[in-house]
Amino acid sequence: MLTAIIVILQVICALSLIFLILMHSGKGGGLSDMFGGSVGAATSGSTMVEKNLDRITVVVAVLFAFTNLILLMRLQ
């Protein structure tokens, strides 16, 4: 039962990571420009939207790594 919950959490984290990484702006801009990421980008360099997106991406990536480790330990 616990393994199924962890697998579901891992799948949610994986899909969230895909979405969050696609939201980041690259060299030519990204999907985050649609949500106001480019407003003031010429003056400040990095916007608050990008900073928050970075923080959320790191948190989800760490959670994904922990679920991988938990599943690895349960397989042994």
NORZI-V234555 format. One line per field, one symbol per residue. burial: b if it has 16 or more other ideal C-beta (glycine too) atoms within 10 Angstrom, else e. Layout:
burial = ???
//
This chain:
burial = eeeeebeebbeebeebeeebeebebeeeebebeeeebbeebeeeeebebbeebeeebeebeebbeebeeeeeeeee
//
